Amino acid sequence: MLRNAPFADWSALCALVSFAIAFVIFLGVLIRVLRMPRRESDRLAALPLDSEHPAAHERKS
């Protein structure tokens, strides 16, 4: 079956497979987000982006 593949080298095949996997993951995330209930979307939108307490590496000694 691979003899009939139109790809002359494995690098092109790997690039195509990688792109297909990334596209399927992107499509899955997009579908999940579009099907999310409005209440859940509002809850996630209200989450704080900045922590009130800085992390240990952000504190000045």
Rosetta constraint file for C-alpha pairs under 8 A:
AtomPair CA 1 CA 5 HARMONIC 6.95 0.50
AtomPair CA 7 CA 12 HARMONIC 6.54 0.50
AtomPair CA 7 CA 13 HARMONIC 6.34 0.50
AtomPair CA 8 CA 12 HARMONIC 7.78 0.50
AtomPair CA 9 CA 13 HARMONIC 6.98 0.50
AtomPair CA 10 CA 14 HARMONIC 6.02 0.50
AtomPair CA 11 CA 15 HARMONIC 6.10 0.50
AtomPair CA 12 CA 16 HARMONIC 6.19 0.50
AtomPair CA 13 CA 17 HARMONIC 6.15 0.50
AtomPair CA 14 CA 18 HARMONIC 6.00 0.50
AtomPair CA 15 CA 19 HARMONIC 6.12 0.50
AtomPair CA 16 CA 20 HARMONIC 6.14 0.50
AtomPair CA 17 CA 21 HARMONIC 6.18 0.50
AtomPair CA 18 CA 22 HARMONIC 6.19 0.50
AtomPair CA 19 CA 23 HARMONIC 6.05 0.50
AtomPair CA 20 CA 24 HARMONIC 6.16 0.50
AtomPair CA 21 CA 25 HARMONIC 6.27 0.50
AtomPair CA 22 CA 26 HARMONIC 6.12 0.50
AtomPair CA 23 CA 27 HARMONIC 6.01 0.50
AtomPair CA 24 CA 28 HARMONIC 6.10 0.50
AtomPair CA 25 CA 29 HARMONIC 6.27 0.50
AtomPair CA 26 CA 30 HARMONIC 6.10 0.50
AtomPair CA 27 CA 31 HARMONIC 6.13 0.50
AtomPair CA 28 CA 32 HARMONIC 6.16 0.50
AtomPair CA 29 CA 33 HARMONIC 6.14 0.50
AtomPair CA 30 CA 34 HARMONIC 6.12 0.50
AtomPair CA 31 CA 35 HARMONIC 6.13 0.50
AtomPair CA 32 CA 36 HARMONIC 6.21 0.50
AtomPair CA 36 CA 40 HARMONIC 6.64 0.50
AtomPair CA 36 CA 41 HARMONIC 6.68 0.50
AtomPair CA 37 CA 41 HARMONIC 6.42 0.50
AtomPair CA 38 CA 42 HARMONIC 6.18 0.50
AtomPair CA 39 CA 43 HARMONIC 6.21 0.50
AtomPair CA 40 CA 44 HARMONIC 6.22 0.50
AtomPair CA 41 CA 45 HARMONIC 6.12 0.50
AtomPair CA 42 CA 46 HARMONIC 6.27 0.50
AtomPair CA 43 CA 47 HARMONIC 6.76 0.50
AtomPair CA 54 CA 58 HARMONIC 5.81 0.50
AtomPair CA 54 CA 59 HARMONIC 6.36 0.50
AtomPair CA 55 CA 59 HARMONIC 6.63 0.50
